[in-house]
Amino acid sequence: MTNQASKPKIHPLAYLGVVLFAALLLGLGYLYLRLGGLQAQAVQMTLTPPALTILPAPTETPITIIPTSIFTPTPTTVLGPPPGIMGIGAYAKVSNTGGAGLRIRQSATTDSLTQFIAMDEEVFEIIGGPVENNAFTWWQLVAPYDKNRTGWAAEEYLTLINLPTP
């Protein structure tokens, strides 16, 4: 037998342990770099303000309208009946009552209720009529100064007023 120094033998599982330990170190190194990179991005994002995009406000597009025809209004002024003729739109004053006044009635008949008494020289606008009834021609009147003073009166006690033309 020879007296040689025997070399210690390494168990095969030790090799496996070294390989696993090296793999663990590589994995941890990878994770460290990976997480460190994300943290660096997070720090960079918090330090850098977000980009601001400015959009111009919308503007109105001008539209050109070309007229196809020009209308000229024809002046039509209807102020009532022709001068000297009693009708709707004309003005009349109470007259010929001998100072007793004229009964302004609810409807165009002598049987109707009296709304009020209009005195001589009181002016009214004719807004309705004529209505023939009880041997009278009736006109519906309204006071220009008080729309509540309205009713029917016999033409016999009205005198037409000619207003000056504008």
Secondary structure as UniProt FT lines:
FT   HELIX           12..47
FT   TURN            83..84
FT   TURN            88..89
FT   STRAND          91..94
FT   TURN            98..99
FT   STRAND          102..105
FT   TURN            110..111
FT   STRAND          114..118
FT   TURN            120..121
FT   STRAND          123..133
FT   TURN            134..135
FT   STRAND          136..143
FT   TURN            144..145
FT   STRAND          146..154
FT   HELIX           155..157
FT   STRAND          158..161
//
